[in-house]
Amino acid sequence: MMRTRPLKVALLGCGVVGSEVARIMTTHADDLAARIGAPVELAGVAVRRPSKVREGIDPALVTTDATALVKRGDIDVVVEVIGGIEPARALITTAFEHGASVVSANKALLAQDGAALHAAAEQHGRDLYYEAAVAGAIPLIRPLRESLAGDKVNRVLGIVNGTTNFILDKMDSTGAGYQEALDEATALGYAEADPTADVEGFDAAAKAAILAGIAFHTRVRLDDVYREGMTEVTAADFASAKEMGCTIKLLAICERAEDGASVTARVHPAMIPLTHPLASVRGAYNAVFVESDASGQLMFYGPGAGGSPTASAVLGDLVAVCRNRLSGATGPGESAYAALPVSGMGDVVTRYHISLDVADKPGVLAQVATVFAEHGVSIDTVRQQGKDGEASLVVVTHRASDAALGGTVEALRKLDTVRGVASIMRVEGE
């Protein structure tokens, strides 16, 4: 039997995502009520510019006083889509204090202060859901937190930023340079006017922190994630990748150490074999590859950004939280019981592709090989091309630690025969 008294929802932010959340709440009101067991009512919308016309939203619901809205006491669920650290953090904690559960899409805040927010939710017996914070419409957090709760996740490898994937895909498929591909992404609306958060990996790093924390039942903060942007990736790198049967993606990689005693989280460009499922992810799409003991390999794929996809994830959380509200229960909270240490990048072991500019004369390869051997880095393949006294030497290693590779490169730079290190790129997914 359906309850007639509606559950009241406060919406913080009414931009691209917020306006779409409001639209779906209105146009799908009957379906949402049937799925939840009670009507849901948009009780207030907090914005910065109240004079802006917002189609489909009653102007009487619009306010600039977000704090007063979440303090009302009759609000059941607060949907936070304003982003950033403050005032979002204060508004969410205030919502908990005044009896509301929270649905958020705020990856930066959750990556930085997720533990404190979870603690506040638990203290007040309320829910904190955030499916939309990681991969847009792709159901990922709930499968990791609930469907795989009985399994042991060992690795999460994914493309979690649509802007960077569009740029790299365009460079791969057309031979365009980085700036040319970025300009096209901007013109099409995939890239912001200031694309720094995307192309320098900040966005993906926040998502990696959230994913690692859930996958490994360990608190992982944004500061724990190694981050490297993709602005230095060149057409020459793609040419080298193609010669190896690879492409290049900006990857978020969260993995458990082989001995299970620690975890790492990192974001950086990497070559990935064309045979790997992630290599076929094109345009602005996202995909996440999960490896676990019992389930084996799973892949989640779909649109990772945009108003409608992100709103879909927000509404999914809203339905779950409202159901919990009606039953007097709460959903899964933070699971950090494992409390594994988070290792630094120096401990990460992977393969490497190193391109060197060297003098084209006898003995150079022997010198370079000696340096690799002295640092305990085994060489898989070497390719050398020379002309007019200069040469390019491409070395692909077997698996080695980042620390060992760093020492190797430092020593290579000291050789008189090495003119420079053109590029270094990790090789993943094998």
C-alpha positions as CSV (number, residue, x, y, z in Angstrom):
1,M,0.0,0.0,0.0
2,M,1.4,3.4,-1.0
3,R,1.9,6.1,1.6
4,T,0.1,9.3,0.6
5,R,2.3,11.8,2.5
6,P,5.2,12.7,0.2
7,L,8.9,12.4,0.9
8,K,10.4,15.9,0.6
9,V,13.5,16.5,-1.3
10,A,15.8,19.5,-1.2
11,L,17.9,20.1,-4.3
12,L,21.2,22.0,-3.8
13,G,22.3,23.2,-7.2
14,C,20.3,23.6,-10.4
15,G,22.9,23.5,-13.2
16,V,23.2,20.9,-15.9
17,V,22.8,18.0,-13.6
18,G,20.5,19.6,-11.0
19,S,18.0,20.8,-13.6
20,E,17.8,17.4,-15.1
21,V,17.2,15.8,-11.7
22,A,14.3,18.2,-11.2
23,R,12.9,17.5,-14.6
24,I,13.0,13.7,-14.1
25,M,11.4,14.1,-10.7
26,T,8.5,16.0,-12.3
27,T,8.0,14.0,-15.5
28,H,8.5,10.6,-13.9
29,A,6.7,11.4,-10.6
30,D,4.2,8.5,-10.9
31,D,6.8,5.9,-11.7
32,L,9.1,7.1,-8.9
33,A,6.2,7.0,-6.4
34,A,5.3,3.4,-7.5
35,R,9.0,2.3,-7.2
36,I,9.5,4.0,-3.8
37,G,6.1,3.3,-2.2
38,A,5.4,7.0,-1.6
39,P,5.3,10.2,-3.7
40,V,8.4,12.4,-3.8
41,E,8.1,16.1,-3.7
42,L,10.6,18.7,-4.7
43,A,10.4,21.0,-1.6
44,G,13.1,23.5,-2.4
45,V,15.9,24.4,-4.8
46,A,19.0,26.3,-3.6
47,V,20.8,28.3,-6.3
48,R,23.2,31.2,-6.6
49,R,21.3,33.2,-9.2
50,P,17.6,33.2,-8.4
51,S,16.7,35.5,-11.3
52,K,17.6,32.8,-13.9
53,V,14.6,31.2,-15.5
54,R,14.5,27.5,-14.8
55,E,11.9,25.7,-17.0
56,G,9.6,23.4,-15.1
57,I,10.6,24.6,-11.6
58,D,8.2,26.7,-9.6
59,P,9.9,30.0,-8.8
60,A,8.5,29.8,-5.3
61,L,10.7,26.8,-4.6
62,V,13.9,28.7,-5.5
63,T,16.1,30.1,-2.7
64,T,19.6,31.4,-2.2
65,D,19.7,30.3,1.4
66,A,20.8,26.7,1.1
67,T,21.6,26.5,4.9
68,A,18.0,27.4,5.8
69,L,16.7,24.9,3.3
70,V,18.6,21.9,4.8
71,K,17.7,23.1,8.3
72,R,14.0,23.0,7.7
73,G,13.5,19.7,9.6
74,D,10.8,18.4,7.2
75,I,13.3,17.5,4.5
76,D,13.8,13.8,4.0
77,V,16.5,13.8,1.4
78,V,19.0,16.4,0.3
79,V,20.4,16.1,-3.2
80,E,23.8,17.9,-3.5
81,V,25.0,18.7,-7.0
82,I,26.8,22.0,-6.4
83,G,30.3,20.4,-6.2
84,G,33.5,21.7,-4.6
85,I,34.5,21.5,-1.0
86,E,32.6,24.4,0.7
87,P,29.8,25.1,1.2
88,A,29.0,21.6,0.2
89,R,30.7,20.0,3.2
90,A,28.9,22.2,5.7
91,L,25.6,21.8,4.0
92,I,25.8,18.0,4.0
93,T,26.8,17.8,7.6
94,T,24.0,20.2,8.5
95,A,21.5,18.1,6.6
96,F,22.5,15.0,8.7
97,E,22.1,17.0,11.9
98,H,18.6,18.0,10.9
99,G,17.4,14.6,10.0
100,A,17.9,14.3,6.2
101,S,19.8,11.7,4.3
102,V,22.0,12.8,1.4
103,V,22.6,11.9,-2.2
104,S,25.7,13.6,-3.6
105,A,27.6,13.7,-6.9
106,N,30.6,15.5,-5.3
107,K,33.7,13.4,-6.1
108,A,36.2,16.0,-4.9
109,L,34.6,16.3,-1.4
110,L,34.1,12.5,-1.0
111,A,37.7,11.9,-2.0
112,Q,38.9,14.4,0.5
113,D,36.5,14.0,3.4
114,G,34.5,10.8,2.7
115,A,35.4,9.3,6.1
116,A,34.2,12.3,8.1
117,L,31.0,12.5,6.0
118,H,30.3,8.8,6.5
119,A,30.9,9.2,10.3
120,A,28.4,12.1,10.4
121,A,25.8,10.0,8.5
122,E,26.3,7.1,10.9
123,Q,26.1,9.3,13.9
124,H,22.7,10.6,12.9
125,G,21.4,7.3,11.5
126,R,21.1,8.6,7.9
127,D,22.2,7.5,4.4
128,L,25.0,8.9,2.3
129,Y,24.8,7.7,-1.3
130,Y,27.0,8.9,-4.2
131,E,26.8,6.6,-7.3
132,A,26.9,9.7,-9.5
133,A,30.3,10.8,-8.1
134,V,32.4,8.3,-10.1
135,A,31.2,7.3,-13.5
136,G,28.0,9.1,-14.4
137,A,25.2,6.6,-15.4
138,I,27.4,3.5,-15.0
139,P,26.3,1.5,-12.0
140,L,29.6,0.9,-10.3
141,I,29.6,1.9,-6.6
142,R,26.6,-0.2,-5.7
143,P,28.0,-3.4,-7.4
144,L,31.4,-2.9,-5.6
145,R,29.7,-2.1,-2.3
146,E,26.9,-4.6,-2.4
147,S,27.0,-7.2,-5.3
148,L,30.7,-8.0,-4.7
149,A,30.5,-7.7,-0.9
150,G,31.3,-11.4,-0.6
151,D,34.2,-11.4,-3.1
152,K,37.8,-10.1,-2.9
153,V,38.5,-7.4,-5.4
154,N,42.1,-7.3,-6.4
155,R,42.2,-4.6,-9.1
156,V,40.1,-1.8,-10.6
157,L,41.3,-0.5,-13.9
158,G,39.3,2.1,-15.7
159,I,38.7,5.1,-18.0
160,V,36.7,7.4,-15.7
161,N,37.0,10.7,-17.5
162,G,35.1,11.2,-20.8
163,T,36.9,14.4,-21.8
164,T,40.4,12.8,-21.7
165,N,39.2,9.7,-23.5
166,F,37.7,11.8,-26.3
167,I,40.9,13.7,-26.7
168,L,43.1,10.6,-26.7
169,D,40.7,8.7,-29.0
170,K,40.8,11.6,-31.4
171,M,44.6,11.6,-31.4
172,D,44.7,7.9,-32.0
173,S,42.1,7.7,-34.8
174,T,43.0,10.8,-36.7
175,G,46.6,11.5,-35.9
176,A,45.7,14.9,-34.4
177,G,48.0,16.6,-31.9
178,Y,47.0,17.1,-28.3
179,Q,46.0,20.8,-28.8
180,E,44.0,20.1,-31.9
181,A,42.1,17.3,-30.2
182,L,41.5,19.5,-27.1
183,D,40.2,22.3,-29.3
184,E,37.7,19.9,-30.9
185,A,36.6,18.6,-27.4
186,T,36.0,22.2,-26.3
187,A,34.0,23.1,-29.4
188,L,31.8,20.0,-28.9
189,G,31.2,20.8,-25.2
190,Y,33.2,17.8,-23.8
191,A,35.9,20.0,-22.3
192,E,35.5,22.9,-20.0
193,A,36.9,26.4,-20.8
194,D,39.6,25.5,-18.2
195,P,40.2,21.8,-18.8
196,T,42.9,21.5,-16.1
197,A,40.9,19.2,-13.7
198,D,40.4,16.7,-16.6
199,V,43.6,16.7,-18.6
200,E,45.9,16.9,-15.5
201,G,44.1,13.9,-13.9
202,F,42.6,15.7,-10.9
203,D,39.1,14.5,-11.7
204,A,40.2,10.9,-12.3
205,A,42.3,10.9,-9.2
206,A,39.3,11.8,-7.0
207,K,37.3,9.0,-8.5
208,A,40.2,6.6,-8.0
209,A,40.3,7.4,-4.3
210,I,36.6,6.7,-4.0
211,L,36.9,3.4,-5.9
212,A,39.9,2.2,-4.0
213,G,38.3,2.9,-0.7
214,I,35.2,0.9,-1.6
215,A,37.0,-2.0,-3.4
216,F,39.6,-2.6,-0.7
217,H,37.7,-1.6,2.5
218,T,40.4,0.9,3.2
219,R,40.3,4.7,3.6
220,V,42.0,6.2,0.6
221,R,42.2,9.9,0.3
222,L,42.9,12.1,-2.7
223,D,46.4,12.8,-1.4
224,D,47.1,9.0,-1.5
225,V,46.6,8.9,-5.3
226,Y,49.5,9.3,-7.6
227,R,48.5,11.6,-10.4
228,E,50.0,12.3,-13.8
229,G,48.2,14.3,-16.5
230,M,48.1,13.6,-20.3
231,T,49.2,16.9,-21.7
232,E,52.6,15.6,-22.7
233,V,51.2,12.7,-24.8
234,T,52.3,13.1,-28.4
235,A,51.5,11.7,-31.9
236,A,54.9,10.0,-31.7
237,D,53.7,8.2,-28.5
238,F,50.7,6.9,-30.4
239,A,52.9,5.8,-33.3
240,S,55.0,3.8,-30.9
241,A,51.9,2.3,-29.2
242,K,50.6,1.2,-32.6
243,E,53.9,-0.6,-33.3
244,M,53.4,-2.5,-30.1
245,G,49.7,-3.3,-30.9
246,C,48.6,-0.9,-28.3
247,T,46.7,2.4,-27.8
248,I,47.0,5.0,-25.1
249,K,44.4,5.8,-22.4
250,L,44.3,7.9,-19.2
251,L,43.7,5.2,-16.6
252,A,42.7,5.1,-13.0
253,I,44.3,2.0,-11.5
254,C,43.6,0.8,-8.0
255,E,45.2,-2.5,-7.0
256,R,46.0,-4.7,-4.1
257,A,49.7,-5.8,-3.7
258,E,50.5,-9.3,-4.7
259,D,51.0,-10.2,-1.0
260,G,47.7,-8.5,-0.1
261,A,49.4,-6.4,2.5
262,S,48.9,-3.0,0.9
263,V,47.1,-1.1,-1.9
264,T,48.0,1.6,-4.4
265,A,45.9,4.1,-6.4
266,R,47.2,6.0,-9.4
267,V,46.1,7.9,-12.5
268,H,48.4,8.3,-15.5
269,P,48.5,7.8,-19.3
270,A,49.4,4.2,-20.2
271,M,49.7,2.0,-23.3
272,I,47.2,-0.8,-23.3
273,P,47.0,-3.7,-25.7
274,L,44.3,-3.5,-28.4
275,T,43.1,-6.9,-27.2
276,H,42.1,-5.5,-23.8
277,P,38.4,-4.5,-23.5
278,L,39.3,-1.0,-22.4
279,A,41.1,-0.3,-25.7
280,S,37.9,-0.3,-27.6
281,V,36.2,2.4,-25.4
282,R,35.8,5.3,-27.8
283,G,34.8,9.0,-27.6
284,A,33.6,10.4,-24.3
285,Y,32.6,7.0,-22.9
286,N,33.8,5.5,-19.6
287,A,34.5,1.9,-18.7
288,V,35.8,0.2,-15.6
289,F,37.4,-3.2,-15.5
290,V,37.2,-5.1,-12.2
291,E,39.2,-8.2,-11.3
292,S,38.2,-10.3,-8.3
293,D,38.9,-13.7,-6.9
294,A,35.5,-15.3,-7.4
295,S,33.9,-13.3,-10.1
296,G,37.0,-13.1,-12.3
297,Q,36.9,-10.2,-14.7
298,L,33.9,-7.8,-15.0
299,M,33.5,-4.6,-17.1
300,F,31.1,-1.7,-16.6
301,Y,30.7,0.5,-19.6
302,G,28.6,3.6,-20.5
303,P,28.3,7.4,-20.6
304,G,30.3,8.8,-17.8
305,A,29.2,12.4,-17.8
306,G,26.5,14.8,-18.9
307,G,23.3,16.0,-17.4
308,S,21.0,13.0,-18.2
309,P,23.5,10.2,-17.4
310,T,24.6,11.8,-14.1
311,A,21.0,12.6,-13.2
312,S,20.1,8.9,-13.8
313,A,22.6,7.9,-11.2
314,V,21.4,10.5,-8.8
315,L,17.8,9.4,-9.2
316,G,18.8,5.8,-8.7
317,D,20.3,6.8,-5.3
318,L,17.3,8.9,-4.5
319,V,15.0,5.9,-4.9
320,A,17.2,3.7,-2.7
321,V,17.5,6.3,0.0
322,C,13.7,7.0,0.0
323,R,13.0,3.3,0.3
324,N,15.3,3.1,3.3
325,R,13.6,6.1,4.7
326,L,10.2,4.4,4.5
327,S,11.4,1.2,6.0
328,G,13.3,3.0,8.8
329,A,16.6,1.4,7.8
330,T,19.8,2.7,6.3
331,G,21.9,1.3,3.5
332,P,25.6,0.3,3.6
333,G,27.9,2.9,5.1
334,E,31.6,3.1,5.0
335,S,33.5,-0.2,5.1
336,A,37.1,0.5,6.1
337,Y,37.7,-2.5,8.3
338,A,40.7,-3.8,6.3
339,A,42.7,-0.5,7.0
340,L,45.4,-1.5,4.6
341,P,48.4,0.8,4.2
342,V,48.4,2.8,0.9
343,S,51.8,2.4,-0.8
344,G,53.6,5.1,-2.8
345,M,54.2,5.0,-6.5
346,G,57.8,3.7,-6.0
347,D,56.4,0.3,-5.0
348,V,54.2,-0.1,-8.1
349,V,55.4,-2.8,-10.5
350,T,54.5,-2.6,-14.2
351,R,56.1,-2.6,-17.7
352,Y,57.6,0.5,-19.3
353,H,58.1,1.9,-22.7
354,I,61.1,4.3,-22.9
355,S,62.1,6.3,-25.9
356,L,65.7,7.6,-25.9
357,D,67.5,10.0,-28.3
358,V,71.0,8.7,-28.6
359,A,74.2,9.1,-30.6
360,D,74.2,6.8,-33.7
361,K,77.5,5.0,-33.1
362,P,78.7,1.5,-32.0
363,G,78.4,0.6,-28.4
364,V,75.4,2.7,-27.5
365,L,73.0,-0.2,-27.1
366,A,75.6,-2.0,-24.9
367,Q,75.9,1.0,-22.6
368,V,72.2,1.4,-22.3
369,A,71.6,-2.3,-21.6
370,T,74.3,-2.2,-18.9
371,V,72.5,0.6,-17.1
372,F,69.3,-1.3,-17.1
373,A,71.0,-4.4,-15.8
374,E,72.8,-2.5,-13.0
375,H,69.4,-1.3,-11.7
376,G,67.7,-4.7,-11.9
377,V,65.4,-3.8,-14.8
378,S,65.0,-6.6,-17.3
379,I,64.6,-5.6,-21.0
380,D,61.9,-7.3,-23.1
381,T,62.5,-5.7,-26.5
382,V,64.8,-3.0,-28.1
383,R,64.3,-1.1,-31.3
384,Q,66.9,1.3,-32.8
385,Q,66.7,3.6,-35.8
386,G,69.5,5.9,-36.8
387,K,70.3,8.6,-39.3
388,D,72.9,11.3,-39.7
389,G,74.7,10.6,-36.4
390,E,71.5,10.6,-34.3
391,A,69.3,7.7,-33.4
392,S,66.1,6.8,-31.6
393,L,66.3,3.9,-29.2
394,V,63.0,2.4,-27.9
395,V,63.2,0.0,-24.9
396,V,60.3,-2.0,-23.5
397,T,61.0,-3.6,-20.2
398,H,59.6,-6.6,-18.3
399,R,57.8,-5.7,-15.1
400,A,59.8,-3.5,-12.8
401,S,59.1,-1.2,-9.9
402,D,58.7,2.5,-10.5
403,A,61.6,3.2,-8.1
404,A,63.9,0.9,-10.1
405,L,62.9,2.5,-13.3
406,G,63.4,6.0,-11.9
407,G,67.0,5.1,-10.9
408,T,67.6,3.6,-14.4
409,V,66.4,6.8,-16.2
410,E,68.5,9.0,-13.9
411,A,71.6,7.0,-14.8
412,L,70.8,7.0,-18.5
413,R,70.6,10.8,-18.5
414,K,74.3,10.8,-17.3
415,L,75.5,8.9,-20.3
416,D,77.3,11.0,-22.9
417,T,75.7,9.0,-25.7
418,V,72.2,9.7,-24.5
419,R,71.0,13.0,-25.9
420,G,67.7,12.9,-24.0
421,V,64.7,10.9,-22.8
422,A,62.0,11.5,-25.3
423,S,59.2,9.8,-23.4
424,I,58.4,7.3,-20.7
425,M,55.1,5.5,-20.6
426,R,53.8,2.6,-18.6
427,V,52.3,-0.4,-20.3
428,E,49.2,-1.8,-18.5
429,G,46.5,-4.4,-19.0
430,E,48.6,-7.4,-19.7
